[in-house]
């Protein structure tokens, strides 16, 4: 097996690892750390280079990520999304490129809507005794807390990933 083939096989594993780690971090602490985002971006750069991703594809992906980040800053400024979520969305768009980012954004809206409705309903119920004392559960259950949108972003990312250039080759 060649280095580009190994990198192409490592890409989905890395992608799922970082998106899942971001979702778990968001549930546990309502934060997605900068080091996680930087690792996600660094993994993309290394795997894209090793897999032979064409420069124009890399540039297009970077442009899409920059656009998602710019719009995300506006959404953050309005208070509709957290900063970690915005950075995760941009890093994910880098990986997905122009082929899969539109689907990712639609999936994010759908998953985010479902997640928000679920959170609103769960907050009406008492916490189960097994997690009643857990700080993360209390935080998620508090009616004045936001929604761990990193979960919706991760679900959407995994659904959109097969539409990305990682599955179409690097012609």
N, C-alpha and C positions, 0 to 999 in steps of 0.2 A: 504494500500500500504506500502511496506517495504522500509527501508532506501536505500538498493541497487537499488530497482526499481525507487525510486525518483531520485537518483543520475543518473541512466541511462537515465531517461527522461530529466533531467537538462543538460546533456552533449551536446546534439545538440543545445539547446538554447544558452548555454555558448559559444560553438564553433562558431556559426554564429554571436553572439554578438561581440566577440573579432576580428574575421576576418573582419567583416563589419566596426568596429571602426578603425581598422588599414587601411583599404582602404580609408575611409573618411579622416583620418588624413593625409595620403599620398597625396590625392588630394588637401587638404586644405593647407598643409605646406611643402610637399615633405619630410616629416619626419615621422618615426614611432618610438615613444618614448620607452625608456627602461622600464618605469613603465607599459606600456601597455603589453609589452612582458612578463614581470615578472608576471603580473596578469593572463595572458593567461596560462603560465606554472603552476602557483599556482592553478588555477582552475582545470587544468588537474590532478595535484597531489591529490587534495582534492576529486574530483569526481571519480578518478580511485580507490582511497582507499575506499571510501564509497560504490562504486558499486561492490566491490569484485574482482577487476581485479587481476589476478594471478601475482605473483612476476615475473615469467619468461616472461610474456607478457609485464610487466612494463620495465623489463631489455631490452627486444628486442626493445621496442619503444624508450628507452633512447639511445640505440646503433644506431638506425636509425637516430635519431635526431642529435647525435654527428657526424655521417658521413655527414649528410646534412650541418651541421655547418662547418665542416672542408673543404668540397668542396666549400661551400659558401665563406669562408675566401679567398680561392684562386681566386674565381670569383671577390670578392671585391677588392683584391689586383691588379687585372688586370683593375679595373675601370669599370667593366661591370654591376655592381649592387651595390646599396647602402647598408650600414651597417644595417640599420633597416630592409630592405628587407631580408637580409641574416638571421637575427635573427628571423624574422617572419616565414621564410621558415623552419627553424630548429624547432621552437616551434610548428608549424603546423605538421611537421613530427612526433613530439612526440605524438601528439593527434592521428594521422592517423596510426602510427605503420607500421610494415613491410607489412601488408596486402594492404594498400591503398597508401603508399608513392610513389611506382612506377607510379601509375595512376596520382597522384598529380603532379609529375614532368613532365609527358607528357602533362597534362592539362595546367600546368603553361607555358610550352614552347609555346603551341598553343595560349592560351589566351594572353600571352605576345607579340607574333607576331602580332596578330590581334590588340591589344591595340596600339602597336608601329605604325603600318600602319595607324590606325585611327588618332593618334596624328599627324603624319606627314601630313595627308590630312587636318585635322582641322586647323593646323597652317598656311596653305595657304589661309585660309578664314579670313575675318575681324571678330573681336570679335563682338558679338551682343551687341546692345546698353545697354541692361539690365544688362550686367556683365562687360562692358568695363572698369569700374573704380575699379572693385574688384581685390585686390592684388593676390588672388589665381588664378583667370582667366588670369591675365596678366602673371603670372609665368608659368602656363600651356601652354600659347600661345607662349611664347618666344622660338624662334628656337634653342637657345643655351642651353635650359634646358633639363633635362632628362625626362624620362617617369615615371609616378607614378606607378611603378611596383607592389606596394602593391595591386592595383586593380586586376591585373592579378593573383597574389598569392591568393587573397580572392576568386575570382571566381573559380579558380582551387580547392581550399580547399573545398568549398561547393559542388562542383561536385564530389570530391573524397570521402567525408565523409561517404556516404552510403556504401562504400566498406570496411570501417574500422571495427575493433573489436567491436566498440560500437553498431553495428547493427547485430553482430553475436553471442552475448552473451559472457559469461565469463566461459566457461566450464573448 
